[in-house]
Amino acid sequence: MFSYKAVICVVIFGSIQVIAAQNPFYYLKQCHKADPQVNTCLQKSANTLIAYMKRGIPELELSEPEPIVIDEIGIALGNGPNGYRATFRNINAYGISNMTITAVRSDLDTHQFQFTLYIPHISARAKYVSTGILLLVQASGGGDYWGEYDGVRAKVYIRAKPNFIDGRTYLSLQQLKMDFSVKNIRMGVENVHNGNAVLQAALNLFINTNAQDLLKEMKPDLKKKLMSILTKFVEHLYERIPYDSWIIE
Ligand SMILES: *[C@@H]1O[C@H](CO)[C@@H](O)[C@H](O)[C@H]1NC(C)=O
């Protein structure tokens, strides 16, 4: 039997393939260096890439991006043998792919870029183990950590260098820096081992009243991990996308 649905499918998917063949970098909006609004163009280009990344981009070997997994970060409060130390492992963060690039600054002569981005909400889940004394209480043990972060703002600075390979220009990453802030944090622990309901409640009260300070303590380690994830990601893109297919000089 003749199926008009099959014909429509063939026509639709056929034309998608034709479009992809016409522009192998369909997931990127091109910008012109001479455009006085080039930063606005770069912002649109980055947001276009993010929108395609949410579904995965097979041409770039990028699969669905959620969650971001961080193997381990540590936190230390207080010195001495009884200072409190906690290690968070197998951190799964959800919501980062909902980011929007809100501003771009660039110097295309020196290949420097600064992206400002906003993530409305991140949820994190992890396992933690801790040793030491917190609030005069022996808080050695472990359990599950949860965190809900609202209004995450970040700045990412990138400096790159152009390389000429087989007649095309590619960028190679020279430097990457980042910083971030979180407007509102709720977090806590559950299923605390070696503890009881009183200890768990005391820990949760402490954690929530000191959330921003705890984030500050976590930041150096967290930034290091995030910078390494970002560095790998940017290098991955730079190796696969010629600079001249993104920015026309
Ligand atoms: C991204 O945002 C949408 C809309 O607010 C929300 O439904 C979805 O759960 C978010 N994705 C993640 C992974 O948090």
The ligand as an ORCA input file, in Angstrom:
! r2SCAN-3c Opt
* xyz 0 1
  C      15.342     23.083     31.866
  O      14.311     24.054     31.967
  C      13.001     23.536     31.767
  C      12.049     24.712     31.755
  O      12.140     25.476     32.921
  C      12.704     22.518     32.846
  O      11.423     21.961     32.662
  C      13.753     21.401     32.790
  O      13.545     20.485     33.843
  C      15.160     21.982     32.885
  N      16.140     20.917     32.649
  C      16.916     20.442     33.630
  C      17.813     19.332     33.235
  O      16.922     20.892     34.748
*
